[in-house]
Amino acid sequence: MERSLSMEVVRVTEAAAIASAKWMGRGLKNEADDAATTAMRVMFDTIPMHATVVIGEGEMDEAPMLYIGEELGLRNGGPEVDIAVDPLEGTNIVAKGTNGAMTVLAIADRGNLLNAPDMYMDKIAVGPEAAGKVDINASVTYNLLQVAKAKNKDISDVVATLLDRPRHQHIVDEIREAGARIKFIQDGDVGAAINTAFDETGIDIMFGMGGAPEGVIAAVALKCLGGDFQAKLVPEDEEQLARCVKMGVDVDKVLMMEDLVKGDDAIFAATAVTDSELLRGVQYKGSYALTHSVVMRAKTGTVRFIEGRHSIDKKPKYDQI
């Protein structure tokens, strides 16, 4: 995979963030998602590559989407790559004007990303210090103790994060019984998974069930950062199970990092739409907009934080394309 793709994909997430941030706080999540999706599609088709979406957001809630199987890029002899994408991670966040929304994507060489339906998956994520020391099949308490040991902390100092959902009450109860602390998130578990790899966020481990596309994207990011991510797909009905069988996915298998993203190279990019622990959201300054992004590459382990200043008048009007 070509090194230059790192900067190209940041252009994609930047465009999507600028387009969707216009909808912040307006209570219109689908409009925000559609703006991000349209901007991504337009920008993807300026990049010299032949890309295929292998797992994407949108099917579960019938939102606008870059659909599984869609081909993107100039397709003029450039590298052949897989894409895992969530045009707007946190549509409800943008609609409500709260923190933690971002535009995210991951790419890898053709055949190297998990090809699966848009469905739920159980997840566990940790940063580099605890990589290889957690087990999604083990108890919550076991994993908290493993993280505490790996990071030389008392368990009372360990902070777990998970989506604030009724389905997670049994996890919440066990975390509290073990004596660890919790930081709930309302939406957007890609950012939560990534936060486990950065000490300044104060997050040590992520648990819980969320979207499969977000899981694959988070796995790519943690591969770049030297962390660990494990998952299990959770079909909700016979139709989802049949789709998994058709796509050759074993729903009984624990998906380790190598199952989610094969090989030694992959690229992750994200641009904040609203403020988060790591990134500042889009700011409009009259004739220009400011963006804050992160891009990572697994092969080199390089992590770049990128500040962009964009002339609004010179940007495409995505809603008119």
C-alpha positions as CSV (number, residue, x, y, z in Angstrom):
1,M,0.0,0.0,0.0
2,E,1.4,3.4,-1.0
3,R,2.5,5.8,1.7
4,S,0.8,8.7,0.0
5,L,-2.6,7.2,0.8
6,S,-2.2,8.4,4.4
7,M,-2.7,12.0,3.4
8,E,-5.3,11.2,0.8
9,V,-7.6,9.5,3.2
10,V,-7.3,12.4,5.7
11,R,-8.6,14.7,2.9
12,V,-11.7,12.4,2.8
13,T,-12.4,12.5,6.6
14,E,-11.7,16.3,6.6
15,A,-14.3,16.9,3.9
16,A,-16.9,14.7,5.7
17,A,-16.3,16.5,9.0
18,I,-16.7,20.0,7.4
19,A,-19.9,18.9,5.7
20,S,-21.5,17.3,8.7
21,A,-20.5,19.9,11.3
22,K,-22.9,22.3,9.7
23,W,-25.7,20.2,11.2
24,M,-24.3,20.3,14.8
25,G,-27.1,20.7,17.3
26,R,-29.9,21.0,14.8
27,G,-31.5,17.7,15.8
28,L,-31.2,16.2,12.3
29,K,-29.0,13.1,12.5
30,N,-29.8,11.7,9.1
31,E,-29.1,15.0,7.4
32,A,-25.7,15.1,9.1
33,D,-25.0,11.6,8.1
34,D,-26.0,12.2,4.6
35,A,-23.7,15.3,4.4
36,A,-20.8,13.3,5.6
37,T,-21.5,10.3,3.3
38,T,-21.9,12.5,0.2
39,A,-18.6,14.4,1.0
40,M,-16.7,11.2,1.5
41,R,-18.0,9.6,-1.7
42,V,-17.0,12.7,-3.8
43,M,-13.5,12.9,-2.2
44,F,-12.9,9.2,-2.5
45,D,-13.4,9.5,-6.3
46,T,-10.5,11.9,-6.6
47,I,-8.0,9.4,-5.2
48,P,-5.9,7.2,-7.5
49,M,-6.9,3.8,-6.1
50,H,-9.4,1.0,-6.6
51,A,-11.2,0.6,-3.3
52,T,-14.1,-1.7,-2.2
53,V,-16.2,-1.1,0.9
54,V,-16.1,-4.4,2.8
55,I,-17.9,-3.3,5.9
56,G,-19.8,-0.1,6.2
57,E,-22.3,1.8,8.4
58,G,-25.9,2.3,7.5
59,E,-27.7,-0.9,7.0
60,M,-29.0,-1.4,10.6
61,D,-30.7,2.0,10.9
62,E,-31.4,2.6,7.2
63,A,-29.2,5.7,7.3
64,P,-27.4,7.1,4.3
65,M,-24.4,4.9,3.7
66,L,-21.4,3.8,1.7
67,Y,-22.7,0.4,1.1
68,I,-20.9,-3.0,1.3
69,G,-19.5,-3.8,-2.2
70,E,-19.5,-0.2,-3.4
71,E,-16.4,0.6,-5.5
72,L,-14.6,4.0,-4.9
73,G,-11.6,5.8,-6.2
74,L,-10.5,6.7,-9.7
75,R,-10.0,3.0,-10.4
76,N,-7.2,3.8,-12.9
77,G,-4.6,1.3,-12.0
78,G,-3.9,2.5,-8.5
79,P,-3.6,0.2,-5.5
80,E,-6.4,-2.2,-4.8
81,V,-7.6,-1.7,-1.2
82,D,-10.4,-2.6,1.2
83,I,-12.3,0.1,3.1
84,A,-14.1,-0.1,6.4
85,V,-16.0,3.2,6.9
86,D,-18.3,5.1,9.2
87,P,-18.9,8.4,7.5
88,L,-20.2,9.9,10.7
89,E,-19.3,8.2,14.0
90,G,-21.9,9.6,16.3
91,T,-24.9,10.9,14.3
92,N,-26.8,11.5,17.5
93,I,-23.9,13.3,19.0
94,V,-23.9,15.8,16.1
95,A,-27.7,16.1,16.2
96,K,-27.5,17.0,19.9
97,G,-24.4,19.1,19.7
98,T,-22.4,17.1,22.3
99,N,-18.8,15.8,22.3
100,G,-17.2,12.9,20.6
101,A,-18.4,12.8,17.0
102,M,-15.9,12.2,14.2
103,T,-15.6,11.0,10.6
104,V,-13.6,7.8,10.4
105,L,-12.3,5.2,7.9
106,A,-9.7,2.4,7.6
107,I,-8.0,1.0,4.6
108,A,-5.9,-2.1,4.0
109,D,-4.7,-4.1,1.0
110,R,-7.4,-6.0,-0.9
111,G,-8.6,-9.0,1.2
112,N,-7.1,-7.9,4.5
113,L,-10.2,-6.4,6.3
114,L,-13.0,-8.5,7.7
115,N,-15.9,-8.7,5.2
116,A,-19.1,-8.9,7.3
117,P,-22.6,-7.5,7.5
118,D,-23.5,-4.4,9.4
119,M,-24.5,-5.9,12.7
120,Y,-23.6,-5.9,16.4
121,M,-20.4,-7.3,17.9
122,D,-19.1,-7.8,21.4
123,K,-15.8,-6.0,21.9
124,I,-12.9,-5.6,24.2
125,A,-10.1,-3.1,23.6
126,V,-6.9,-2.2,25.4
127,G,-3.8,-0.1,24.7
128,P,-0.2,-1.4,24.1
129,E,0.6,-2.1,27.8
130,A,-2.2,-4.7,28.1
131,A,-2.0,-6.1,24.6
132,G,-2.1,-9.9,24.6
133,K,-3.2,-10.0,28.2
134,V,-7.0,-9.7,28.0
135,D,-9.5,-12.3,26.8
136,I,-13.0,-11.5,25.6
137,N,-14.2,-15.0,26.8
138,A,-12.9,-14.3,30.4
139,S,-14.8,-12.4,33.0
140,V,-14.9,-8.7,33.3
141,T,-13.1,-8.9,36.6
142,Y,-10.3,-11.0,35.1
143,N,-9.7,-8.5,32.4
144,L,-9.8,-5.5,34.8
145,L,-7.2,-7.3,37.0
146,Q,-5.0,-8.0,33.9
147,V,-5.1,-4.4,32.9
148,A,-4.3,-3.2,36.4
149,K,-1.3,-5.5,36.6
150,A,-0.1,-4.5,33.1
151,K,-0.3,-0.8,33.9
152,N,1.0,-1.2,37.5
153,K,-2.2,0.2,39.0
154,D,-4.6,-0.6,41.8
155,I,-7.8,-1.9,40.3
156,S,-9.5,1.1,41.9
157,D,-7.5,3.3,39.6
158,V,-8.5,1.4,36.4
159,V,-11.1,3.2,34.2
160,A,-13.3,1.2,31.9
161,T,-15.4,2.8,29.2
162,L,-18.6,1.5,27.5
163,L,-21.7,2.7,25.9
164,D,-24.5,3.7,28.3
165,R,-27.0,1.0,27.3
166,P,-29.4,-1.3,29.3
167,R,-27.8,-4.3,27.5
168,H,-24.5,-3.5,29.4
169,Q,-25.9,-3.5,32.9
170,H,-24.3,-6.8,33.8
171,I,-20.9,-5.4,32.8
172,V,-21.5,-2.3,34.8
173,D,-22.4,-4.3,37.8
174,E,-19.3,-6.4,37.6
175,I,-17.0,-3.4,37.0
176,R,-18.4,-1.7,40.1
177,E,-18.2,-4.9,42.2
178,A,-14.5,-5.3,41.2
179,G,-13.8,-1.8,42.4
180,A,-12.9,-0.2,39.1
181,R,-14.3,3.1,37.7
182,I,-16.5,3.7,34.7
183,K,-16.6,6.5,32.1
184,F,-19.8,6.1,30.1
185,I,-20.2,7.1,26.5
186,Q,-23.5,7.9,24.8
187,D,-22.5,7.1,21.3
188,G,-19.3,6.5,19.2
189,D,-17.2,3.6,20.4
190,V,-14.4,3.9,17.9
191,G,-13.1,6.9,19.8
192,A,-13.5,5.0,23.1
193,A,-11.4,2.1,21.8
194,I,-8.7,4.4,20.6
195,N,-8.6,6.3,23.9
196,T,-7.3,3.1,25.6
197,A,-4.0,3.6,23.8
198,F,-3.4,7.2,25.0
199,D,-2.6,7.8,28.6
200,E,-3.9,11.4,28.5
201,T,-7.5,10.2,28.0
202,G,-7.5,8.3,31.3
203,I,-9.2,5.3,29.7
204,D,-7.7,1.8,30.3
205,I,-10.1,-0.7,28.8
206,M,-13.3,-0.7,26.7
207,F,-16.1,-3.3,27.0
208,G,-19.4,-3.9,25.4
209,M,-21.5,-4.4,22.3
210,G,-21.5,-2.0,19.4
211,G,-21.5,-1.9,15.6
212,A,-19.3,-4.3,13.6
213,P,-18.1,-1.6,11.1
214,E,-16.9,0.5,14.1
215,G,-15.2,-2.6,15.5
216,V,-13.1,-3.2,12.4
217,I,-12.2,0.5,12.1
218,A,-11.2,0.5,15.8
219,A,-9.1,-2.7,15.3
220,V,-7.1,-1.0,12.5
221,A,-6.4,2.0,14.7
222,L,-5.3,-0.2,17.6
223,K,-3.1,-2.3,15.3
224,C,-1.4,1.0,14.3
225,L,-1.0,1.9,18.0
226,G,0.2,-1.5,19.2
227,G,-3.0,-2.2,21.2
228,D,-5.3,-5.2,21.2
229,F,-8.9,-5.7,20.1
230,Q,-11.0,-8.8,20.2
231,A,-14.6,-9.3,19.1
232,K,-17.5,-11.7,18.6
233,L,-20.3,-11.1,16.1
234,V,-23.8,-11.1,17.5
235,P,-26.5,-11.9,15.0
236,E,-29.9,-10.6,16.1
237,D,-32.1,-12.8,13.9
238,E,-32.0,-15.6,11.3
239,E,-31.6,-13.1,8.4
240,Q,-28.4,-11.7,9.9
241,L,-27.1,-15.2,10.6
242,A,-27.8,-16.2,7.0
243,R,-25.9,-13.2,5.7
244,C,-22.9,-14.2,7.8
245,V,-23.0,-17.7,6.4
246,K,-23.3,-16.4,2.9
247,M,-20.3,-14.1,3.4
248,G,-18.2,-16.9,5.0
249,V,-18.1,-15.5,8.5
250,D,-18.1,-17.9,11.5
251,V,-20.3,-16.2,14.1
252,D,-19.0,-18.6,16.8
253,K,-15.4,-17.6,16.3
254,V,-13.6,-15.1,18.5
255,L,-12.2,-12.5,16.1
256,M,-8.7,-11.6,17.0
257,M,-6.7,-8.7,15.6
258,E,-5.5,-10.8,12.7
259,D,-9.0,-11.9,11.8
260,L,-10.2,-8.3,11.7
261,V,-7.2,-6.8,9.9
262,K,-4.6,-9.1,8.3
263,G,-1.1,-8.3,7.2
264,D,1.4,-5.8,8.5
265,D,-0.1,-2.7,6.9
266,A,-3.2,-0.6,7.3
267,I,-4.2,3.0,7.6
268,F,-6.6,4.7,10.0
269,A,-7.8,8.3,9.7
270,A,-10.3,10.3,11.7
271,T,-11.3,14.0,11.8
272,A,-13.3,15.4,14.8
273,V,-16.7,16.9,14.1
274,T,-17.2,17.9,17.7
275,D,-14.6,18.0,20.5
276,S,-13.2,14.8,22.0
277,E,-10.5,13.8,24.4
278,L,-7.9,13.6,21.6
279,L,-9.2,16.0,18.9
280,R,-10.8,19.4,18.5
281,G,-14.0,19.7,16.5
282,V,-14.6,21.7,13.4
283,Q,-14.5,25.4,13.9
284,Y,-15.9,27.9,11.3
285,K,-14.1,31.2,11.1
286,G,-16.0,33.1,8.5
287,S,-14.4,32.3,5.1
288,Y,-12.5,29.3,6.4
289,A,-12.8,26.2,8.7
290,L,-10.4,24.6,11.1
291,T,-10.1,20.8,11.4
292,H,-8.1,18.5,13.7
293,S,-7.4,15.0,12.5
294,V,-5.3,11.9,13.3
295,V,-3.9,9.5,10.8
296,M,-2.0,6.3,11.6
297,R,-0.1,3.6,9.7
298,A,0.4,0.1,11.0
299,K,3.5,-0.7,9.0
300,T,5.5,2.2,10.4
301,G,3.7,2.8,13.7
302,T,3.6,6.5,12.8
303,V,0.8,8.6,14.3
304,R,0.3,12.1,13.0
305,F,-2.0,14.8,14.3
306,I,-3.0,17.2,11.6
307,E,-4.4,20.7,11.8
308,G,-6.1,21.9,8.7
309,R,-7.3,25.4,7.6
310,H,-9.8,25.1,4.7
311,S,-11.1,27.9,2.5
312,I,-14.8,27.4,2.5
313,D,-15.3,29.3,-0.8
314,K,-12.9,26.9,-2.6
315,K,-14.5,23.7,-1.3
316,P,-17.0,21.7,-3.4
317,K,-20.6,22.3,-2.4
318,Y,-21.4,18.7,-1.6
319,D,-25.1,19.2,-1.3
320,Q,-25.2,20.5,-4.9
321,I,-23.4,17.5,-6.4
